[in-house]
Amino acid sequence: MSAPLLLSPELVEAARVSPAWPFEEARKLVKRVEASGQKSVLFETGYGPSGLPHIGTFGEVARTSMVRRAFEVMTEGRIATRLLAFSDDLDGLRKVPDNIPNKALVAANLGKPLTQVPDPFGTHSSFGAHNNARLRAFLDAFGFEYEFASSTEYYQSGRFDAALKHMLARYDAVMKIMLPSFREERAATYSPFLPIHPKTGIVMQVALTGYDADAGTISWTDPDTGEAFTTPVTGGHCKLQWKPDWAMRWYALNVDYEMAGKDLIDSVKLSGAIVRALGGRAPEGFNYELFLDEKGQKISKSKGNGLTIEESPRRRSGSIST
């Protein structure tokens, strides 16, 4: 939003004193802007396209949009805002979702980035592309105002290159933050950088044998063949583990606000510590309650136990105001 909003003084004042939670959250952003002098605010939501979008995906975008609108009213539209719906489609697929056809096709490509896994529905270039399209159709159906971003595109285009090289230079600081969060066995093999195998295309969960911050490369060994590789951290040749990845994205994009479910409270703290170690600021945000299924379990894209797009109330009576 680039032009000031034409709002009544009474409405603006009501927004500034409202105890409703979107306005409470927006006040944190107002303080952030006043302290930094920045002229724009970036809101972000994250989506893992390992399965079909569900009501939880809707909830995150809806809640964030509420805070965005509250902020715009409180600042009378004088601070530009953007909402980035970010898809983690470079993640390796860990298991076959229960609610898809052609499971064998997908099973044969486990471990590869979602944008390299064939689409079991046969409608898109990859499983990641299919789920991204479903996400965008889902959000569009409700009239959300957002920009879509693909992790694969951002990594491969070089948009994250500078931040990735910076994180490699701060490798020891990142490891110091992450290692205490693991058990001894996991800590012994952990690396924040995951090389993508140049022969198999699999996102490798391997310990590093070395790294060169000046060259921007990591070294590692294929545990199955014993072959040694040196991989650039740039250009989409590797990706980050998800908590360092989250922090790197906050740092690279200057994200100002992002929510997360209450199951990610510790992850938010770790990612926040990493972004500060990189010299950046953690975004504002809060942790919300989760959607549960009829058994009281967290809904999951891979299990397919959530309310799907087809089951959701679409724009039967007009779009939802965001």
N, C-alpha and C positions, 0 to 999 in steps of 0.2 A: 504494500500500500504506500503510495508515494505522495498523495495529496492529503492535507489535513481533513479530518472528518467534520462535518457540520452537525455538531451535537449541542443540545441545550446545556447550559451551565448546570441545571438541576441534575441531568443525567450523568454528567461527568463527576459531579460532586458525590452523587449516590454511588457511583462505581468506586470512587476513591476511599469511601468509608465502609463499603459493603463487607460483611463478615463471610460471605459465601466463598467457598474454597478456590474457585478460579480467580477471584480478585485477590485473595490472600497470596496465591502463587504469583499473580501478575505484579504485586507490590515488590516481590523479591527482584523481579526483572527491572522494575523502575529504579530501584536502588542501584542495581548493576549498571544500568545505563547512565545514571547520574554520576556514578563514581568513575566510569571509563570515558564518558563523553562520546561513546559510539553512536553512529547514526542509523544503525540497523540491528535487528535481532534475528537470529536464526534458531528456529524450533526444529527438532528432529524426532522422528519415530523410526524404530528399527523393525525389520521383518525378516524372519528366516524362512526362505521359500523351500524348505524341505518337505512341505506338504501344502494342502490347500488352505487359503485364508479362512479364518473363522471369526466368531463374534469377539474374541479377544483382540484380534487385529483391529476390528472396528472400534472397540473401546479405547484402545490406546490413541488412535488418531482423533477420535471424538473428544476425549479428555484434553488432549494437547490443543486442539482447535478452540476449545472453550477458554483455555488460558490465553491463547493468542488473541482472541476477540476481546477478552477482558483487558488485556494490556493495551490494545489499540484504542479502546474507549477511554481508558485512564490517561493515555498520552495524546488523546484526540487525533490519532493518526499521524502524528508528527515524526514518529520513528518507524521506518520501513520494517516490515516483517516478512519472513518466508518460512514455509513449512516444508522440510525435506523428508520424504518417505524413503528411507534407505533400505535396500534389499541386500542381505548378506549372501548373494548368490555365487560367491567364489568359494564358499564353504564346501568341504567334502561331504558327500552324502554318507551318513553312518549306517542307516538301516532302511529297509524298504517300507514305505507307509502301508498301512493296512487297507486304505480306502482308495486304491488306484487299480486300474487294469494292467495287464502285461507285466506282472511283477518280475518275471524271469528276466525281461529286458533290462529292467532297472537293477536287479540283483547282480547282473554281469558287470555293472559299472560302479559298484560301491567304492567309495573312497575318492572318486573323481569330483571336481567342482560341479555344482549343480547345473552350471551352464554348459557342462560337457557330458551330462547324463542324458541319453535319448529320452524324448518325451513319450511316456507310455500311452498318452492320449492321441498321439499322432497328429497334433495340430500345430505344434511349434518346433523351433529348431532345437530345443532342449527342455528338460524337465523344469529347470530354473526359469527359462523364458515363458513356459506355460503358466507357472505359478505367479510370475511377475504380472503377466497379462490378466490373470484372474484377480490379483490384488488391485490393479489399476481399475478394472471394470467394477470391482466391488466399491472402491472409494468414489469413483465417478458416479455410480448409481445413487449415492447419497449426497452428491453435490459438494464434496470436500474440495477446498482450494489447497493444492499441494504441488510440489515438484517431485518427480520420481528420480531416484538415483540407484544405479547398479554397482555393486562392489566390484564385479568383474570389469566393468567399463572404467571405473575410477583407478583400479590397480593397473590395468593393461595400458591405459592411455598415458600413464606417468603422472597423473594428478596427485598421487600419494608419494611419489618418488622422494621428494625432499624430506617429508616427514618420516618415511621408512629409513632413510640414511641417517637421519637425526636420531631415531630410536636405536639404530645399530650402534651409533656412537655412545649412546647412553645405556648400552646393553647391561652393564654391571648394575646400574641403578635399578633397572627394570627387574632384573633377577633378584635383587635384594628385596624388592617389594613382593614379588610373586612366590618365591620359594617357601617362605614360612606358612603359606596357605595350603601346602601340600603335605601328604604323608611322605615318609622317607623314600619309598620306592618310586613314587611319581616325581619327586624332586630330583632324583638322580638322573632322570632322562629328559627333564623338561627343557624346552626352548621356546621363547616367545615367537620365533620365526619358523614357519612351516614351509619347506621347499616343495614345489610341485615337481614331481618326478619327470625329467625330460623325456623318458622313454614310455612310461606307463600312464602318465598324466594324473597319477594319484597324489593327493595332498598328503605329504609324508609327516607322520608323527615320530620324529627321530631326534635324538640328541645331536647337538653339533659337535664336530671334532675341532672346529676353529671358526674364527670370523675375522674379517679385515674391514674395519670401519672406513679406512681411507679409500679402499677399492669398492666398498659397498657390496661385499660378498660374504656368504656363509659356506662352510665346508661340512660335509656329512657323508655317511656311508649307508648304502642300501643294505638293510639287515638280512635280506633274502639272498642277495648275490655277492655281497662283500665289495661291490664296486664303489669307488670313491667319486664324489662329485663336488664341484664348487659352483654355487648358484648365485646370481645377482639377486639382491633383495628388491630390485626395481623392475619395472616393466611387466608386472604380473607373473614373474617367475617364482614368486613365493607369496605367501600371505601370513598374517599374524594370527596367533591364538586369539580367541574371541575377546578376552578381557583386555590384553594389550591392543587389539584391533579397535575396540571401542574407544580406548583412550587416544589412540593415534588419530582416529576420525575426529574426535572432539578437538584435538590439537590442530589438525590440518585444516579443518573447515571452520574453526572458531564457533563451535556450537554453543549456544547460550542457554538452551533449555531442552531437557529430555527426561521423560518419566520412565519408570520401570516398575514391574510387579514386585510385591513384597518378598518374593523368593530370590530377588536379585540385590537385596540390601548390601550384602557383603561384597558382591561383584562391583556395585557402584562405588563402594569405598576403595577397592583395589584399583579400579580404573581411574578414579579421581586422583589417587596417589601417583599413578603413573603419569597422567597428564601434567601434574605439577612437577614431576621429575623431568619432564620434557621442557619445562619452562612455560607451560600454558595454564589456562584456567579451566577447572571443571565446570560444567554447566549447572544451572539451577535445576531443581526438579523435586519430585517426591515419589514415594512408593505407594502403589495402589493395591487394593485387594484383587484377588484372582477370580476369574470365572471358573466354576466347578461344574462337573457333570452330575447326573442324577445319583451317582454313587459317592459324591463328595470329593471326587478326584480332580486334580488340575486338568483342564482340557489341553489336548495335544494335537498338533497338525499331523504328526506321524501316526498316532492312534486313530485319528478321525473321530474322536468322541466329543467334538464341539459342534455348535450350531454352524452350519455351513452357509455359504452365500445363497444357495437355492432355498434354504429353509428360513432365511432372514427376511424381515419385512422390508422389501425394497421400496421404491419410490411410488407406492400405491396412492399416497395422498400428498405428493410433492416431496422435494428434497428436504433433508434435515438442515436446519439453519446452522451454519458454522461461522 
